[in-house]
Amino acid sequence: MSNDEKSRLDRLEALAEKILEGLAETRHGTDKILEALAETRQRTDSNARSIEALTNEGRIARNRLYEAMTRLAAAQATFWEIQSDYYQHLEQIDERQARMLELLSRLEERL
């Protein structure tokens, strides 16, 4: 083997070592990217669960609000019905009082 061939082999070996080092660095970078991607995936999943939980809480709160509004409307209807009955009762009392006053005035006229 001549010096030229030896030198050429040394250069090829050095080039192969540099290529292997570059591949190792690339592999290391790829591993870091994959780790970051896994972490991002975990955060995304966590955020999705949080969003879903908040959405469910909002849905539950909205349903409770609608139920409360329904109860309020029913209570208002009951109140108006009772109020109507009360005013009808007052009208009946006024009518009776008017009849009693009329009867009283007739009796006074007879005496």
MOMO-V915508 format. One record per backbone hydrogen bond with DSSP energy under -1.0 kcal/mol. CO is the residue of the C=O (numbers start at 1). NH is the residue of the N-H. If there is no record, write none. Layout:
# MOMO-V915508
CO,NH
CO,NH
This chain:
# MOMO-V915508
2,6
3,7
4,8
5,9
6,10
7,11
8,12
9,13
10,14
11,15
12,16
13,17
14,18
15,19
16,20
17,21
18,22
19,23
20,24
21,25
22,26
23,27
24,28
25,29
26,30
27,31
28,32
29,33
30,34
31,35
32,36
33,37
34,38
35,39
36,40
37,41
38,42
39,43
40,44
41,45
42,46
43,47
44,48
45,49
46,50
47,51
48,52
49,53
50,54
51,55
52,56
53,57
54,58
55,59
56,60
57,61
58,62
59,63
60,64
61,65
62,66
63,67
64,68
65,69
66,70
67,71
68,72
69,73
70,74
71,75
72,76
73,77
74,78
75,79
76,80
77,81
78,82
79,83
80,84
81,85
82,86
83,87
84,88
85,89
86,90
87,91
88,92
89,93
90,94
91,95
92,96
93,97
94,98
95,99
96,100
97,101
98,102
99,103
100,104
101,105
102,106
103,107
104,108
105,109
106,110
107,111
